[in-house]
Amino acid sequence: MSWKDRINEALRGSFRGTGFYVQRADTEGGRRTVVHEYPRRDRPYAEDLGRKARAWRIEAFVIGPDYDLDRDELIEALEQPGPGELVHPYLGTFQAVVTSARWNESTRDGGMCRFQIDFVEAGEAELPRTTVDTRGLALEAAEEAEAVIQADFEEEWSVEGLSLPSLAATEHEVRRRVRELDQAVGDIAGYVSAEIRAPLNMAGAIIGGYHRLKDTMLEPLRAARNYAELGSRSDEQQPTARTSESRQRNKNQQAMNDLIGRAAACACAQMAAETDWESRDEALQAQNITLDLIDQQIKRPEPVPDKVYQAMVDLRLKVSRDLRSRSTALPGLARREFLITLPCVVIAHKLYGDAGREQEIVKRNKIKHPGAVPGGIELEVLSV
């Protein structure tokens, strides 16, 4: 088959179903590039911005005893808005728009009208897709909240004017309040109690300790529960303040309680945002734990400073949006039971048609002997 067999023998084309004869056709294409030339460099860089829109210039004509009717029909087709179907006698069929058209006729060439028509491919009206980085917004809100609670702690905490016995009692109280966090991550209580004259250092150490907590937990949900446990505000009744010194000690104790609770809420929110949750159920559990912890810091019997309140409310909103948004695309959890003993690889194949997901089941159910999973045991698995 030669080129003559692959084109319209009559060299006819059409636009919007209106036909014409083609005398000559030109095509324009290529790539869109920007050439960057740099000082003191001999070699330029040509940046490729994608394919150029293809364009066609067609020299066409209509002819015959009713050429004037064909002419008017073609002009009407060319002047309609929007793209239309262009049948090119050499190249095939395209969706194209007319960018310009000229036509001429004369008495000498009676019965004919000549056209010069410029087309460009219509393409598709693809608009850029925008997505909200809910994870990034939640992490940003957590960082901003941490900065606010550090500043608030610096304003509230003071040991100026305290006697030596009060300083010793304050240091002891600090050690007691951070003992549980110290047991979880280590190297916290001693440093914090030694920095009682530098509240920013104290706050930074406690916040840093909470950040390290998630690294000690293999399971994110377990870390979230630990944040909730460590961050719960102490319910101990403070002694009645009779002197200015005892009032300051009580104020410091309250500031420490607030810092510990708020820092735990911020760290829990960061952990929830950073974690790629495996199931919808786990993501929503983390959301509930985190929001409850934040609510404890917002719904307080004593007044909460405006800046702290706004930062925690914003953090709550961003965490809720992030976990709700990401959880919708995750599989749920399901319970499955097999009556006979099977290798975990067989269970994975039966559940998912993919034996490679064996380790997922082993890890989730803490299976000690994957080669023989006893029958009659209920397994927790992902629903997809």
C-alpha positions in Angstrom: 0.0 0.0 0.0 1.5 3.4 -1.1 0.8 6.9 0.2 -1.8 7.3 -2.6 -3.9 4.5 -1.1 -3.8 6.1 2.3 -5.3 9.5 1.4 -8.6 10.7 0.1 -8.4 10.2 -3.6 -10.6 13.1 -4.4 -8.5 15.3 -2.0 -11.7 16.3 -0.2 -11.8 17.5 3.3 -14.6 18.9 5.5 -15.2 21.0 8.6 -18.3 20.5 10.7 -19.6 18.2 7.9 -19.3 20.8 5.2 -17.0 19.6 2.4 -14.4 21.3 0.3 -11.6 20.4 -2.1 -8.0 20.8 -1.0 -5.4 22.3 -3.3 -2.5 22.6 -0.7 -2.1 22.0 3.0 0.7 23.0 5.5 1.1 21.7 9.0 3.0 23.3 11.9 4.1 21.5 15.1 7.2 20.9 17.2 8.1 21.6 20.8 7.8 24.7 23.0 11.2 25.5 24.4 12.9 28.4 26.3 16.6 28.7 25.7 18.5 29.9 28.8 21.9 31.4 28.2 24.1 32.1 31.2 27.0 34.5 31.7 30.4 33.0 31.4 29.0 29.7 30.1 29.4 28.6 26.4 26.6 26.0 26.5 23.0 27.1 26.8 20.2 25.1 28.3 17.0 24.5 26.2 14.1 24.0 28.6 11.3 21.8 27.1 7.9 23.1 28.0 5.9 20.5 26.1 4.5 19.9 22.6 3.3 22.8 20.5 -0.3 22.9 19.5 -0.6 21.6 16.0 -1.8 24.0 13.4 -2.9 23.5 9.8 -3.2 26.0 6.9 -5.4 24.6 4.2 -5.9 26.1 0.7 -9.3 24.9 -0.3 -12.0 25.6 -2.9 -15.6 24.9 -3.7 -16.6 24.6 -7.4 -19.6 23.8 -9.5 -22.8 25.3 -10.7 -24.0 25.7 -7.1 -20.7 26.8 -5.8 -22.2 29.9 -4.2 -24.4 27.8 -2.0 -21.5 25.6 -1.0 -19.4 28.8 -0.3 -22.1 30.2 2.1 -22.4 26.8 3.9 -18.7 26.6 4.4 -18.4 30.2 5.6 -21.2 29.5 8.1 -19.3 26.5 9.4 -16.1 28.4 9.7 -17.7 31.2 11.7 -19.5 29.1 14.3 -18.0 29.3 17.8 -16.1 26.5 19.5 -14.2 23.4 18.1 -15.5 21.3 15.3 -14.5 18.1 13.4 -11.8 18.8 10.8 -11.4 16.0 8.2 -7.9 16.5 6.7 -7.4 14.7 3.4 -3.8 13.8 4.2 -3.7 13.5 8.0 -7.0 12.2 9.2 -9.6 13.6 11.6 -9.1 16.2 14.4 -11.0 18.4 16.7 -10.0 21.9 15.6 -10.9 25.6 15.9 -10.6 28.2 13.1 -8.2 31.0 13.9 -8.6 32.8 10.6 -10.2 32.4 7.2 -9.9 34.3 3.9 -11.8 33.6 0.6 -11.8 35.1 -2.8 -13.7 34.7 -6.1 -13.6 36.3 -9.5 -15.7 36.5 -12.7 -12.7 35.1 -14.7 -12.8 31.9 -12.5 -16.5 31.8 -12.5 -18.1 29.0 -10.5 -15.3 28.7 -7.9 -14.4 30.3 -4.5 -11.0 29.8 -3.1 -10.3 29.7 0.7 -7.2 30.0 2.9 -8.2 28.6 6.3 -6.0 28.4 9.5 -6.9 25.7 12.0 -5.4 24.9 15.4 -6.1 21.7 17.4 -8.7 22.2 20.1 -7.2 19.9 22.7 -9.0 19.5 26.0 -10.0 22.1 28.6 -8.1 20.4 31.4 -7.9 22.7 34.4 -5.1 22.3 37.0 -6.3 20.0 39.9 -5.8 21.5 43.3 -5.7 19.5 46.5 -5.4 20.7 50.1 -2.4 19.4 52.0 -4.3 18.6 55.1 -1.4 16.8 56.7 0.9 19.8 56.2 -1.7 22.2 57.6 -2.0 20.0 60.7 1.7 19.9 61.3 2.0 23.6 60.8 -0.8 24.2 63.3 1.0 21.9 65.8 4.2 23.9 65.4 2.5 27.2 65.9 0.6 25.9 69.0 3.9 24.7 70.5 5.4 28.2 70.0 2.4 29.8 71.7 2.4 27.5 74.7 6.2 28.0 75.2 5.6 31.8 75.2 2.7 31.4 77.7 4.8 29.2 80.0 7.6 31.8 79.9 5.1 34.5 81.0 3.6 32.4 83.8 6.7 30.7 85.3 8.9 32.6 87.7 11.2 31.7 90.6 12.3 35.2 91.3 12.1 36.1 95.0 11.6 32.5 96.1 13.6 31.4 99.2 16.0 28.5 99.0 13.5 26.0 100.6 10.9 27.1 98.0 13.4 26.7 95.2 14.2 23.2 96.4 10.5 22.4 96.7 9.9 23.7 93.2 12.7 21.6 91.8 11.3 18.5 93.5 7.8 19.3 92.2 9.1 19.6 88.7 10.9 16.3 88.9 7.7 14.6 90.2 5.6 16.1 87.4 7.8 14.9 84.6 8.8 11.6 86.1 6.5 9.5 83.9 7.8 11.2 80.7 11.3 10.7 82.0 10.7 7.0 82.5 9.4 6.8 78.9 12.2 8.7 77.1 14.9 9.4 79.7 17.1 12.4 80.4 14.2 14.8 81.0 13.6 15.3 84.7 17.1 16.2 85.7 17.6 18.7 83.0 14.2 20.4 83.4 14.6 20.7 87.2 18.1 22.2 86.7 16.7 24.9 84.4 14.0 26.3 86.7 15.4 29.8 86.1 15.1 29.4 82.3 11.4 28.6 81.5 12.0 28.5 77.7 14.6 25.8 78.2 12.2 23.9 80.5 9.4 24.1 78.0 11.7 23.1 75.1 13.0 20.1 77.0 9.4 18.8 77.8 8.2 19.4 74.2 11.3 17.7 72.9 10.7 14.7 75.2 7.2 14.3 73.8 8.6 14.3 70.3 11.0 11.5 71.3 8.2 9.5 72.7 6.8 8.5 69.4 10.2 7.1 68.4 10.0 4.6 71.3 6.7 3.2 70.2 6.4 0.7 67.4 2.6 1.2 67.2 1.3 4.7 66.6 -2.0 4.0 68.4 -0.1 3.0 71.5 1.9 6.2 71.3 -1.3 8.2 71.0 -2.7 6.5 74.2 0.6 7.3 76.0 0.2 10.9 75.0 -3.3 10.9 76.4 -2.2 9.3 79.7 0.9 11.5 80.2 -0.9 14.7 79.1 -3.9 14.3 81.4 -4.0 17.3 83.8 -3.2 16.5 87.4 -6.3 16.5 89.7 -4.3 17.2 92.8 -5.7 20.0 94.9 -3.2 22.8 95.4 -2.8 24.1 99.0 -4.4 27.4 99.8 -1.9 30.2 99.1 -1.4 32.3 102.2 1.7 34.3 101.1 3.0 35.8 97.9 5.7 33.1 97.8 3.1 30.3 98.1 1.0 32.0 95.5 3.9 32.0 93.0 4.6 28.3 93.8 1.0 27.5 93.1 1.1 29.5 89.9 4.2 27.7 88.8 2.6 24.3 89.5 -0.4 25.3 87.4 1.9 26.5 84.6 3.7 23.2 84.6 0.4 21.2 84.5 -0.7 23.4 81.6 2.5 23.0 79.7 2.6 19.2 80.1 -1.0 18.8 78.9 -0.7 21.2 76.0 2.6 19.8 74.9 1.2 16.3 74.9 -1.8 17.4 72.8 0.5 19.1 70.3 2.9 16.1 70.1 -0.1 13.7 69.7 -1.4 15.9 66.9 1.9 15.8 65.1 2.2 12.1 65.4 -1.3 11.6 64.1 -0.5 13.8 61.1 2.8 12.2 60.3 1.6 8.6 60.5 0.5 6.8 57.3 -2.4 4.9 58.9 -3.1 1.5 57.5 -6.8 1.4 58.2 -9.8 3.8 58.5 -10.6 2.5 62.0 -7.0 3.2 63.3 -7.0 6.7 61.8 -10.4 7.6 63.4 -9.2 6.1 66.8 -6.2 8.4 66.6 -8.4 11.3 65.8 -10.6 10.7 68.8 -7.7 10.3 71.2 -6.1 13.5 69.8 -9.2 15.6 69.9 -10.1 14.5 73.4 -6.6 15.5 74.5 -7.0 18.9 72.9 -10.4 19.4 74.4 -9.0 18.8 77.8 -6.8 21.9 77.3 -9.6 24.0 75.8 -12.5 23.2 78.2 -10.8 24.2 81.5 -12.6 25.5 84.6 -9.9 28.2 84.9 -9.5 30.8 82.1 -7.3 29.9 79.1 -5.3 32.7 77.6 -6.8 33.9 74.3 -3.7 33.1 72.2 -3.4 29.6 73.6 -7.2 29.0 73.2 -7.1 30.1 69.5 -4.0 28.0 68.8 -5.5 24.9 70.3 -8.9 25.4 68.5 -7.0 25.9 65.2 -5.0 22.7 65.9 -8.2 20.8 66.7 -9.8 21.9 63.4 -6.7 21.0 61.3 -6.2 17.6 62.9 -9.9 16.7 62.5 -9.9 17.7 58.8 -6.7 15.8 58.1 -7.7 12.5 59.6 -11.2 12.6 58.3 -9.9 13.4 54.8 -7.2 10.7 54.7 -9.3 8.1 56.4 -11.9 8.0 53.7 -9.5 6.4 51.3 -8.3 3.7 53.8 -9.7 0.2 54.1 -11.6 -0.8 57.3 -10.7 -3.5 59.7 -12.4 -6.9 59.6 -12.3 -10.1 61.6 -11.6 -13.4 59.9 -11.5 -17.0 61.2 -10.2 -20.1 59.5 -11.3 -23.5 60.8 -8.1 -25.3 60.0 -4.4 -24.6 60.5 -2.9 -22.8 57.6 0.3 -21.1 56.7 0.0 -17.3 56.8 1.0 -17.1 53.2 -2.1 -19.2 52.2 -4.3 -17.0 54.4 -3.0 -13.9 52.6 -3.7 -15.4 49.3 -7.2 -16.5 50.3 -8.0 -13.0 51.7 -6.4 -10.8 49.1 -5.3 -13.0 46.2 -1.8 -11.7 47.1 0.6 -14.0 49.1 3.0 -11.0 49.4 0.7 -9.5 52.1 1.7 -12.3 54.6 3.8 -10.0 56.7 1.0 -7.5 57.1 -1.1 -10.2 58.7 1.8 -11.5 60.8 2.6 -8.0 62.2 -1.0 -7.0 62.8 -1.8 -10.2 64.8 1.7 -10.7 66.3 1.8 -14.3 64.9 4.8 -16.2 66.3 4.7 -19.1 63.8 3.6 -17.9 60.4 4.1 -21.3 58.9 1.2 -22.7 60.9 -1.6 -20.4 62.1 -3.9 -22.4 64.3 -7.5 -22.8 63.1 -10.3 -21.3 65.1 -8.3 -18.1 65.9 -9.9 -14.8 65.0 -7.6 -12.6 63.0 -7.7 -8.9 62.5 -7.2 -8.0 58.9 -7.7 -5.1 56.5 -11.0 -5.4 54.6 -9.3 -4.9 51.2 
